[in-house]
């Protein structure tokens, strides 16, 4: 059972579903544009309306196409979202009035068991009022006049959702075992691992996530660039009888910046980069049939600049030619192209067959543990003193650079501060020497390490 009641938004393309979704989650999570068909996969968010909390699901515009086509596969995802929801918000465009497609959607919804709330969006003005009157012909009770863009009608929406959400919350509370007197939930998990999958278009990102979770949750197909929004999927991974919570993020394919001219693709890439910012571990998925390209290195560099733990996965390994040479070539190119971070894990997987997925997830947890690791000050300075004694800093211009001590300022990524005198004159090669030593001796292989220098204040300077 989900933590909150699930509410799905459904309707034909371009009636304002994503605008309402963004309003209910309080952020611009879903891409919004004037052209129809922007949303393709269903997208979930934490919705709140006047204190009422629920899970809100944005869906693709419902269209009457064969299930083998891309619009048909989008419709299948919408149907799944409605059937899995505790209630559905059926939205029509008040200015356009009731269309034949609206009538078809209404017939389908009436055949489902999910409770339906009819929303007439863009209902402001006389033209919207006409659409509101027409909406009664769809056969649902009390349509709600709404303006998703301006927030009008949200009180009526609250009144319609309240009994559904409160009934769900009551059932959820009843199902929870009571805590004993004085008992506290001290063993609550720290939080699910946030794992983003990124890469060039058609690398197999959505196929991989579908294989991970064991269902066709994301739309896939031979067409490049199907995914537009960054879609979060909650998943439980089990190993040795222990269940681990994971939030998977599917992202739009990232092409070279010079090739991205369409406004919608620019929004999709920006959304993918936002998912990287939110993630803890990022999997760069490569198509093993195409090898490593310069764009892959640019994506990897962006992930590391953002301070995220990185894993490189060679997908479609089951159909790759000369896999041994390919693997060694990718490993060598990464060592040359990502010299700032040594030891980034490289794995071979197949999203189609499931090969290597458990290894991928296990390594992701290992990298997150390194990424969040904190070294005690005593151990850190024992290593630091030995490193400086073995290789003292240079003395440019005959003036000595003295490094006094080091401290770990933060984790996620591991960030350290070195205090000393004339640290601004320290060459970059010495900084690399220290970082490489930290990776080898303190166990920070394969994750970004940030090292900052501070000059100790001399009280006699004045």
C-alpha positions in Angstrom: 0.0 0.0 0.0 1.3 3.5 -1.0 2.0 6.0 1.7 -0.6 8.4 0.3 -3.7 8.1 -1.9 -2.9 8.1 -5.6 -4.7 10.5 -7.9 -4.2 10.3 -11.7 -4.9 13.1 -14.1 -6.3 12.0 -17.5 -7.5 13.6 -20.6 -6.8 14.2 -24.3 -3.6 16.1 -25.3 -3.0 19.8 -24.4 -5.9 20.3 -22.0 -3.6 21.4 -19.2 -2.9 18.2 -17.3 0.8 19.0 -16.7 0.0 22.6 -15.6 -2.4 21.2 -12.9 0.3 18.6 -11.9 2.9 21.3 -11.5 0.4 23.4 -9.4 -0.4 20.5 -7.1 3.3 19.5 -6.5 4.3 23.2 -6.1 7.1 22.9 -8.6 7.6 22.9 -12.4 8.4 19.2 -12.5 6.5 18.3 -15.7 7.5 19.9 -19.0 4.8 22.3 -20.3 4.5 23.6 -23.9 1.8 24.8 -26.2 2.3 21.9 -28.6 0.3 18.8 -27.8 1.8 15.4 -26.7 4.6 16.8 -24.6 4.0 14.3 -21.8 4.7 10.7 -22.8 5.4 8.6 -19.6 3.3 8.9 -16.5 5.0 11.0 -13.9 4.5 10.9 -10.1 4.9 13.7 -7.6 4.0 14.5 -4.0 0.9 16.6 -4.3 -0.7 18.9 -1.7 -3.9 20.9 -1.8 -4.9 23.1 1.2 -3.2 20.6 3.6 -4.5 17.5 1.8 -1.5 15.2 0.9 -1.6 12.6 -1.9 0.5 11.2 -4.8 -0.4 12.9 -8.0 0.2 11.2 -11.4 0.5 13.1 -14.7 -0.3 11.0 -17.7 0.2 11.3 -21.5 -2.7 12.7 -23.5 -5.2 9.9 -24.4 -5.3 9.3 -28.1 -7.0 6.6 -30.2 -4.0 4.8 -31.9 -2.9 1.2 -32.3 -1.1 -0.1 -29.3 2.0 -0.8 -31.4 2.5 2.9 -32.3 4.2 5.4 -29.9 0.9 7.2 -29.1 -0.7 3.8 -28.6 2.0 2.8 -26.1 1.5 6.1 -24.3 -2.2 5.4 -24.0 -1.4 2.0 -22.5 0.6 3.7 -19.8 -2.3 6.1 -19.1 -4.7 3.2 -18.8 -2.4 1.6 -16.2 -2.1 4.8 -14.2 -5.9 5.1 -14.0 -6.4 1.5 -13.0 -3.8 1.8 -10.3 -5.2 5.1 -8.8 -7.6 5.7 -6.0 -9.3 8.3 -8.1 -8.8 10.0 -11.5 -9.2 13.6 -12.5 -10.7 13.6 -16.0 -9.8 17.0 -17.5 -11.4 18.6 -20.6 -10.7 22.0 -22.2 -13.7 24.4 -21.4 -12.9 26.7 -24.3 -12.9 23.9 -26.8 -16.0 22.2 -25.3 -16.7 18.5 -25.4 -14.9 16.8 -28.4 -15.5 13.3 -29.8 -12.3 12.2 -28.1 -13.5 13.5 -24.8 -16.7 11.4 -25.3 -14.6 8.3 -26.1 -12.4 8.8 -23.0 -15.6 9.3 -20.9 -17.0 6.0 -22.1 -13.8 4.2 -21.2 -13.6 5.8 -17.8 -17.2 4.9 -17.0 -16.3 1.2 -17.7 -13.5 1.4 -15.1 -13.9 1.0 -11.3 -11.8 4.0 -10.4 -13.8 7.0 -9.0 -13.8 9.9 -11.5 -13.8 13.6 -10.9 -14.6 15.7 -14.0 -12.5 18.9 -14.3 -13.4 21.6 -16.9 -10.1 23.5 -17.3 -9.7 27.0 -18.8 -13.3 27.7 -17.6 -12.8 31.4 -17.0 -14.9 33.6 -19.2 -18.1 33.1 -21.2 -16.5 30.6 -23.6 -15.4 28.5 -20.6 -18.9 28.6 -19.1 -20.3 27.1 -22.3 -17.8 24.2 -22.0 -18.8 23.7 -18.4 -22.5 23.3 -19.4 -21.6 20.9 -22.2 -19.5 18.8 -19.8 -22.7 17.5 -18.1 -23.3 15.4 -21.2 -20.3 13.2 -20.4 -22.3 11.5 -17.6 -20.3 12.5 -14.5 -21.5 14.2 -11.4 -20.9 17.9 -10.6 -18.1 19.0 -13.0 -15.6 21.4 -11.4 -14.8 24.6 -13.2 -11.0 25.1 -13.0 -8.1 27.3 -14.1 -5.0 25.2 -13.6 -2.9 28.1 -14.7 -4.4 30.7 -12.4 -5.4 28.5 -9.5 -9.2 29.1 -9.7 -11.5 26.3 -8.6 -9.0 24.6 -6.2 -11.3 24.8 -3.3 -14.0 22.9 -5.2 -11.3 20.4 -6.2 -10.3 20.1 -2.5 -13.9 19.3 -1.5 -14.1 16.6 -4.1 -10.8 15.0 -3.2 -11.1 15.2 0.5 -13.4 12.2 1.2 -11.3 10.0 -1.1 -8.0 11.0 0.5 -9.3 10.9 4.1 -10.8 7.4 3.6 -7.4 6.2 2.2 -5.5 7.7 5.1 -7.8 6.1 7.7 -7.3 2.7 6.1 -3.6 3.2 6.0 -3.5 4.2 9.7 -5.5 1.1 10.6 -3.1 -1.2 8.7 0.0 0.1 10.6 1.0 -1.9 13.7 0.9 0.2 16.9 4.1 1.1 18.6 4.6 0.0 22.2 4.5 2.5 25.0 7.7 4.6 24.9 8.9 2.9 21.7 10.4 5.1 19.0 11.1 4.1 15.4 14.9 4.4 15.8 15.7 1.9 13.0 13.9 3.9 10.3 15.9 3.8 7.0 18.1 6.8 6.2 16.3 7.1 2.8 16.2 5.5 -0.5 19.2 5.6 -2.8 18.6 8.2 -5.6 19.9 6.5 -8.8 19.7 8.4 -12.1 20.2 6.8 -15.5 21.6 9.1 -18.2 23.1 8.8 -21.6 22.7 9.6 -25.3 19.3 8.9 -27.0 18.4 5.3 -27.6 21.0 3.9 -25.3 18.3 1.8 -23.6 17.7 3.7 -20.4 13.9 3.1 -20.2 14.3 -0.5 -21.2 16.9 -1.0 -18.4 14.6 0.5 -15.7 11.6 -1.6 -17.0 13.8 -4.7 -16.6 14.9 -3.6 -13.1 11.4 -3.2 -11.8 9.9 -6.1 -13.7 7.2 -4.2 -15.5 6.6 -2.0 -18.6 6.5 1.1 -16.5 8.2 3.3 -19.1 7.5 3.7 -22.8 10.2 2.1 -25.0 10.7 1.6 -28.7 13.0 2.0 -31.6 12.3 5.7 -31.9 15.1 7.9 -30.5 14.1 10.5 -27.9 10.9 8.9 -26.6 11.6 10.0 -23.0 11.1 13.7 -22.4 10.4 14.3 -18.7 12.7 12.9 -16.0 10.5 10.1 -14.6 11.0 8.9 -11.0 10.1 5.3 -10.3 10.2 3.9 -6.7 11.7 0.4 -6.5 12.6 -2.2 -3.9 15.8 -4.2 -4.6 16.3 -7.4 -2.5 19.7 -8.9 -1.7 20.5 -11.7 0.8 17.0 -11.3 2.2 17.4 -7.5 2.8 15.2 -5.1 1.0 16.7 -1.8 -0.2 14.7 1.2 -1.2 15.7 2.9 -4.5 14.4 5.9 -6.4 15.2 5.4 -10.1 15.3 8.4 -12.4 14.8 7.9 -16.2 16.0 10.8 -18.2 15.9 12.2 -21.7 18.8 11.3 -24.0 21.4 14.1 -24.2 22.8 14.9 -27.6 25.6 17.3 -28.5 24.6 20.9 -27.6 25.0 22.0 -31.2 22.4 19.5 -32.3 19.8 20.5 -29.8 17.8 23.3 -31.4 14.2 22.3 -30.6 12.8 24.1 -27.6 11.2 21.0 -26.2 14.4 19.0 -26.4 16.3 21.8 -24.6 13.7 21.6 -21.8 14.1 17.8 -21.7 17.9 18.0 -21.4 17.6 20.7 -18.7 15.2 18.4 -16.9 17.7 15.5 -17.2 20.4 17.7 -15.7 18.1 18.6 -12.9 17.7 14.8 -12.2 21.5 14.6 -12.0 21.6 17.4 -9.4 19.0 15.5 -7.4 20.7 12.0 -7.6 23.3 10.5 -5.4 24.6 8.0 -7.9 24.4 8.4 -11.7 24.7 5.6 -14.2 26.0 6.7 -17.6 24.6 4.1 -20.0 26.5 3.5 -23.2 25.3 1.5 -26.2 27.9 -1.3 -26.5 27.1 -1.6 -30.2 28.3 2.0 -30.8 31.1 2.3 -28.2 32.2 5.4 -26.4 31.8 8.8 -28.1 32.9 12.3 -27.2 29.4 13.1 -26.0 29.6 10.3 -23.4 32.7 11.9 -22.0 31.0 15.3 -21.9 28.0 13.8 -20.0 30.4 12.0 -17.6 32.3 15.2 -17.0 29.1 17.1 -16.2 28.1 14.4 -13.7 31.5 14.6 -11.9 31.4 18.4 -11.9 28.1 18.2 -10.1 29.9 16.1 -7.5 27.9 12.9 -8.1 29.1 9.3 -7.8 29.4 7.9 -11.4 29.1 4.4 -12.8 29.6 3.6 -16.5 27.5 0.7 -17.8 27.9 -0.8 -21.2 24.4 -1.8 -22.3 23.4 -4.2 -25.0 26.4 -6.3 -24.0 24.6 -9.5 -25.3 24.8 -8.3 -28.9 28.2 -6.4 -28.8 31.0 -7.4 -31.2 34.4 -8.2 -29.8 33.3 -7.4 -26.2 36.8 -7.8 -24.6 38.4 -5.2 -26.9 35.4 -2.9 -26.5 35.6 -3.1 -22.7 39.4 -2.4 -22.6 39.0 0.5 -25.0 36.2 2.1 -23.0 38.2 1.7 -19.8 41.3 3.3 -21.3 39.4 6.2 -22.9 37.7 6.9 -19.5 41.1 6.9 -17.7 42.4 9.4 -20.3 39.2 11.5 -20.6 38.2 11.6 -16.9 41.7 12.1 -15.4 40.2 14.1 -12.5 38.5 11.0 -11.1 40.3 7.7 -11.2 38.7 4.3 -10.7 35.1 5.0 -12.0 33.5 1.6 -12.1 32.8 0.2 -15.6 30.3 -2.6 -15.9 28.8 -4.7 -18.7 25.0 -5.2 -18.6 22.0 -6.0 -20.8 18.7 -4.2 -20.2 17.0 -6.6 -22.5 18.0 -9.8 -20.7 18.7 -8.5 -17.2 22.4 -9.6 -17.2 24.5 -7.7 -14.8 21.7 -5.7 -13.2 22.2 -7.0 -9.6 25.9 -6.2 -9.9 25.1 -2.7 -11.1 22.8 -2.0 -8.2 25.3 -3.5 -5.7 28.1 -1.4 -7.0 25.8 1.7 -6.9 25.3 1.1 -3.2 29.0 0.7 -2.7 29.7 3.9 -4.5 27.1 5.7 -2.5 28.8 4.5 0.7 32.1 5.9 -0.5 30.5 9.1 -1.6 28.9 9.6 1.9 32.0 8.3 3.9 33.5 10.5 6.6 37.0 9.9 7.8 37.9 10.7 11.4 40.1 13.8 11.9 42.8 11.7 13.6 43.1 9.2 10.8 43.0 11.9 8.2 45.8 13.8 9.7 48.0 10.7 10.3 47.7 10.1 6.5 48.2 13.8 5.7 51.4 14.1 7.8 52.9 11.0 6.2 52.0 12.2 2.7 53.6 15.7 3.3 56.7 14.1 4.9 57.1 11.7 2.0 56.8 14.4 -0.6 57.1 17.9 0.9 55.5 20.9 -1.0 57.8 22.8 -3.4 59.3 26.1 -2.5 58.6 28.5 -5.4 60.9 31.5 -5.4 62.8 30.0 -2.5 59.8 30.6 -0.2 58.6 27.6 1.7 55.0 26.4 1.6 53.9 24.9 4.9 50.9 22.7 5.2 49.7 22.3 8.8 46.6 20.1 8.9 43.5 18.9 7.1 39.9 18.4 8.0 36.8 16.9 6.2 34.3 19.7 5.7 31.5 17.6 4.3 30.4 14.5 2.5 28.3 14.1 -0.7 30.8 14.5 -2.3 33.8 14.2 0.1 35.2 17.7 0.6 38.3 18.5 2.5 40.1 21.7 3.6 43.9 22.0 4.0 45.2 24.8 6.2 48.7 26.2 5.9 50.8 29.2 4.7 51.2 30.4 1.1 48.7 27.7 0.0 47.7 29.9 -3.0 51.2 29.2 -4.4 50.8 25.4 -4.3 50.9 23.9 -7.8 48.1 21.8 -9.2 50.3 18.8 -9.5 50.7 18.7 -5.7 47.0 19.0 -5.2 46.6 16.0 -7.5 49.2 14.1 -5.5 47.2 14.6 -2.3 43.9 13.6 -4.0 45.4 10.5 -5.5 46.8 9.6 -2.1 43.4 10.0 -0.5 41.8 7.7 -3.1 44.4 5.0 -2.5 44.9 5.2 1.3 41.5 6.4 2.5 39.2 4.5 0.1 37.7 7.3 -2.1 38.1 5.5 -5.4 35.8 6.4 -8.2 34.0 9.4 -6.6 34.7 13.1 -6.9 37.0 14.5 -4.2 37.1 18.2 -3.6 40.1 19.7 -1.9 40.2 23.4 -0.8 43.1 25.3 0.7 43.1 28.0 3.4 45.9 30.2 4.6 46.2 30.2 8.3 46.1 33.7 9.8 49.4 35.1 11.2 48.6 37.2 14.3 51.8 39.3 13.6 50.9 40.3 10.1 49.6 43.7 11.4 
